[in-house]
Amino acid sequence: MAKTVLVTGGAGFIGSHLVDKLIDKGYNVIAVDNLSTGRSEYINNKALFYQIDITNIDAIKQVFQVHKPSTVFHLAAQISVSRSTREPAFDALTNVVGTVNLLEASIENGAKKFVFSSSGGVVYGEVDEYPIKETTPFAPVSPYGISKMTGEYYLRFFKREKGLDYVALRYANVYGPRQDPYGEAGVVAIFINKILKGEKPVINGDGEYIRDYVFVDDVVNANIRAMEYSGTVEVNISTSKGTSVNELFKILKSLTKFNNNAEYGPPRPGDIRKNILDNNLAREKLSWKPSYSLENGLKGTIEYFKAKVKSNGPG
């Protein structure tokens, strides 16, 4: 009999890709999403879908009681750094209370593994040495980073006190098909959408903010490896290579043959200057490594958005 797994954020950017992959592998998939940023058209029709919010503890526990998932993939989150600085209480409610609700439901209903989507892009803060290793102390500078750090502390508590195995995946900057081009996060999707519409992208600050861009398919594979890993570990999921926003725009300009330059706007509050993550521990523990170069990942993402623009469908 196929194992049952649960994916929160199952209608979202990364979560919907993960649901697709799990179904391809023969799992019974329960997808949970409140559809505040997820899209119903991204939900695989072979998944059982519940439109509920992870902050609704009663609804969450009911789903767990009925389906008894063996593994929980927790991707649902408030993901905007800038929104977290404007609305820290909302960020904490979703990212901290929501996570605790899922951990409690997991324990009460016999889940064996909890795979948590953390963020290596924000939990470490500004550091002096790159690429950043997992041993680097937490020093988040935004409420979003604080909430992801807090989620990891709760994971440690539930492991220590309740015996729940977990893998915390500290993502670098994830990009790819289905990323929201209209939100405040996701510079790749935002830039591609603007370029394909003939509009000038806006670069925040001086464009020398450096990030480690990892393709969504690689992130999905990391989640699968995390489920298969026996034990508990916290790892960076990244390429270990840094790219500035100016460089990113230059590559996109070349790939799309875009003729205009970008415009420059004010820097965003809460943004750190540089973030490059060391992925050696993920290679060692999960036997995982990225398989997409930035250029190849961007090519696939551009093709996806081209098809979207042609069909005039939602981004």
QUIVENDA-V959284 format. One line per field, one symbol per residue. burial: 1 if it has 24 or more other ideal C-beta (glycine too) atoms within 12 Angstrom, else 0. A space follows every 50 residues. Layout:
burial->???
This chain:
burial->00011111111111111111111000111111111111100111001111 01111100010011001111111111111111111001011111111111 11111110101111111111111111100111110101011111111111 11111101100001111111111111111110111111111111110000 11110010111111111111111111111001111111111111111111 11101101000100000101111111111011001101110101001111 110110010000001
